[in-house]
Amino acid sequence: MLAACALAATLSCRKDKDSEPPRVRILAPGAGFSVSVPDTFMVSVAVSDDHLVKSLTVLIADANGVPITAPIVESVNARSKEFALDLPILDERVVSGQFQIIAMANDGTNTSRDFVAITVNAAPLRIRSTFLIPVSSAVPTSTIWRIDSTGAMSGFVELTDLSGALVDADYLFTAGSSAGPLQRWPLNGGGGSELMANTTASNDYFRGLSKDPTDNRIYVCTADGQVRGFNRNGVPTFSGFAPPGFVGESLVVVGDFVLCSALNPATQQRVLVKHAYQSGDRVVEFNAFAAPVAMYARDSQHVLLFGNSSAGGHILDVNVELGGAFEMRNFLLNQSVVSSDSDPSSTC
């Protein structure tokens, strides 16, 4: 009798155990649906379960399953229910391609998913605003001006110490010279946030402020030999040091490395330093060939270097694996490669 009761209790427990996942089905839109950024469209989903469906989550993800929209989470607490949800896709950094709507139903124990393939069309390129940035802190106060899409001009921010600035899709980044910090300013307004302090109060403390299109990091070198990288949210993501006695000048991401041009102020020797992309460790250094004005990755092993030397201006194709360079173009002794903030009369 006791054995029979124990067996009955065991069978009862097994019967009550929820081992079946809930059912979820995307009713609309159907496969092949196309949406253009920015937009909001309706997603219809039906869920059901032998027990209770606890929650429903809907989002859009890329081919690797990485979400490109914030998830919409709905509480269900019913055996079956249908939902009509407004799903916004607003991030204008999303590129055109094939994506998928993912609907996930959870009953507290099990989760099931349904997928619908869709096409996302990127937002059209357009000028939202133009920023006018002073060349340097030649005056007590430097004003960065903003021109909006209607042509109206207004002062965006005033700084008492400025050595450089750049803009990405959401933020203006500014670097001080003798005292000012590295800061991030939201383009939609609001105060700046400090990313890195000027710790030595030396002239030209921040150098080579740039954004690399390969990884969208913000990179900067400092007068004490540091090399730093930040993601667009201001979180430090890269840390390295120039060789002893050297200070970094400019950076570029090439393959699995960050290539930094560094100068020894005492000897005026200039080198190119390869840093490991993940750890920031120095891997190798070799001759810089010229003082870089700009560097661009051509592929995973080559960098185009636009720069100057005592012999004139140069355009060089640098092999970062072998440490050599092919001179694609050179200029006369009295001509040089210049950046956009240099004297136009010296432009070659």
N, C-alpha and C positions, 0 to 999 in steps of 0.2 A: 504494500500500500504506500509506504514512504517513498519507495523508488518510483512508483507511478506518479505520485504528486510532484516529485522533483523533476521528472521528465516533462510533465505537463507545464510546469513553471518555466522550464528552459525553452520549450517550444513557444510559449506565450511571449517570452522576452524576445526571441528571434523574430516573431511575427510583428512585434511592435517596433523593432529597430528600423529606422528610416534609411534604407540603402538605395532607394531610387532617387535620382536627381529630378528636379522639377523640369517641366517642359517650357521652352521659350521659343517664340517665333516672331521674326520681324515681318510685319504685314505690309509696311510701306516705309520708305520707297523701295522699289524693286531694283534688281541688278541692272547696272548700266546707268543708274541715276547720275546726273552731273550737277555740280554746284560750283559757283564762283565765289571766291573770297573777296570781301566779307559778306556773309549772308546768314540767315537763320531759317531752317526748314523743319518740317514736322516729321517725326518718326513715330510710327504706330507699332506697338508691340503687344503680343498676347502671352500671358504666362499662366501655368496651371500646375497642380501637384496633388498627389493623393493625400498629403497632409496639408501644411500651410506653406505658401511662398512667403518668405520673409522680406526680400528686397529685390529690386531691379536696378541694374546699372547700365547706362547707355553712353557710348563714346565713339569717337572716330580715331583710328590708329593707322599707322603706315604699314608697309609690307612686313616689317620686323616686329609688329605688335606694339610699337612705341606710340602712346597717345599724342594726338595733335590738338585735342580739345579737352577741356575740363570735363570729368565724368558727371553725368546727371544721375543722381541716386534717388530712387523713389521707394518709400515704405509700402509694402503690399499687404501682408498679414491677411491673406485670403487664399482659398483653394484655387481660384481662377480670377483673372482680371485682365482688362485691356487698357492700354495707356496710349495717349496721344501727347507726345512730348516735343517741345520746341528745342531744337539742337543748334546752338550758334557755332559758327566756325569763323572766327574773327582775326586770327593771327596772320598778319600780312607777310610774315616770313615763310609761310608754307608755300612750297613750290608746286607746280602742276604735276599731276601724276595719279597713279592708282592707289586708292585707300580702301578702307573697309569700315562699315558701321558694325560695332560689336554690341550685342545685348547679352547681359549676364544675369541670370536668375539664381537666387540662393534661398535654400529652405532652412538654413541654420546648420546644415550638415554637408550638403552637396551643392555643387554649382554646375550649371549647364550654360552653354553659349550658343548664339546664333550669329551668322555673319552675312553681310550683304556687301558686295563689291561696288564701289562708286568711283567716279572720276571727280577730282578736285582741280579747279582751274585757279591759278595764282592770281592775286590782286594785280591790276595793271600798274605799271611803273608810273609814278607821278611825283612831282615836287610838292612836298608838304610844307617845307620851309627851307630857307637858306640862312646860314649863319655867317656873319662877318666877324672875323677874329683878328685882333691886332697882331702885328708882327712880334712885338715883345713888350716888356714893361718899361718902355722908354718914358712914360708919363706916370705920375703918382697913382692914377686910377685907370685901369683898362676896362672898357665896356665892350662886351660881346653883344652885337646887335642881331636881331632876328627879323627876317623878312618872310611874312607868311604867304600863302598861295594867292592872296588877293593883291600882293605888293605892298601891304602896310608894314612899316618898319617900327620896331620897338626895342628898347633895351632889355636884353634877356637876363644878364647878370653883370655886376661890376666887381672887379677883383683888384686888389692892391698889389698883387704879385702874380705874374703870369709868364710862363716860358713856352707853353704850347697847349693846344686843344684839338679835340677831334669829336666827331658826331657819329652815332650809330642810329638804329631805327627808333630807339626809345630814350637815349640819354646823350647828354653832352658831357665829355670828360675834359677836365682842365688840370694842368700841372703847374705848380709854382716854380719859382726860380731860387731865390735866396731864403725864403721862409715859408711860402705857401705850400699846402699839401697837394696830393693827388686827390681829386674830388670827382663825384658823379652827380649830375644835375638832371632830373626828369624833364623831358621835353614838354610834358603836359603841365608843368608848373610844380612849384614846391621847392623847398630848400635843398641844398647840396649835402651829400654824405661823404665823409672822409674815407678814402680807401687806404691811404698810406701817408704817414706824416713825414715832413722834412726834418730829419733828425740831426743834421749837422749844421744847418743854417749857413751853408756855403753857396756861392754863386753857381748857377747852372746845376743845381742838385738833381733835378729830374731831366733826363735826356732820352731822346728817341721815342717819345710817346707815339704809339702806333696801334692800329687794329689790323690783325692779319685775317684776310678773307678765308683762309684755309680752315680755321677753327673758331673765328669770331672772338678770340680772346683779345683783351686789351693788354699790350706789353709796354713796359717802361724800364729804363735803366737809371741808376742813380750814381752820384759822384763817389759813393763809398764802395762801388764795385758790385752792387746787387743787380740782379736781373729778375724782374717779377712779371707774372702774368695773372690776369683776373678774368673771370667770365663776365658776361653782360650783366649779371646780377650783383657784381662787385665782390664775388667770393674769390679769394686767392686760389689759383689753380696751378701755378708754376713758380718755382723758386730756384735760382742758381746764382753763381758768382763768376765774375770775370777773373782772368788770371791775376795773381798778385801784382800790384802796381798799375793795373789797367782799369779803365772805366768803360762801360758799354756805351755805344753810340746809336745803333739801330739794330733791328731784329727782323727775321723772316722765318716762317715755318717751312721746312722742306723735308718731305718724307717723314721719318720718325725722329726728326731732330729740330731744335730751334737753333738757327745760325745767328750769331751775334757778332757784329763788328765792334772791336774794342781798341782803345787807344791808351798808350802809356804817356801821360802828360810830360814826364821828365825827359824821356828819350825820343818822343814823337813816333815811336814804333807803333804800327797798327797791324792787328791780326784779326782773322776770322776764327771764331770759336764755335765748335759744335757742342750743343748741350743735349743730353738725352731728354726726349719730350716729356716723359713721365717723371723722372727723378730730378731733372735739372743738372745732373752731374756733367762736368766737362769731359768730353770724349777725346777730342783732338783739337789742335789749333794749327793754323798755317797762315802764310802771308796773305794780307788783305789786298795787295796789288794797287789799291787806290782808296782814297777817303770816300766812303759811300755817301751819295746823296739820296739814293733809293735802291732797295733790293726787292726782287720779285722771284718767287719760285717758278721755274719753267717746267720742271717735273720733279720726281722724287729724288733726283740726284744732281740737279743743276739749278743754279740761281743766276738771274740776270742782274748784274751790278752796274749801276750808273754812278760814276764817281770821278774824282779829280786827283791828279798827282802833280809834281813839279813839271812833268812833261806835257800837261794839258788835261783835256777831258777824255774819258774812256767809257765805252760800253763793253762789258766783259761778260762772257758766259763761263761761270765758275763751276767746276766739277767738285762738289762737296765730298765725294767719296775719295778721289785721288789727290785733291788739294791743288790742282792746276787750273789754269784759266785760258780761254781762247778770246783774243781781242777781236770783237766784231766790228768796232769802229773806234778810231782815235781822232782827236782834234788838235789844232795847232796850239803852240805853247801859250798864246795869249787868249785862248778860248777855253771855256770850262762848261761842265754840266752843272746846271743850277736847278734849284727847287723853285716852286711857284712864289715863295716869299723872298726870293733874292732879287738883286738889282737887275732889271730887265735888260740893261745895256750890256751885260756880260753873258746873255743867253747865247748859246751856240745852236 
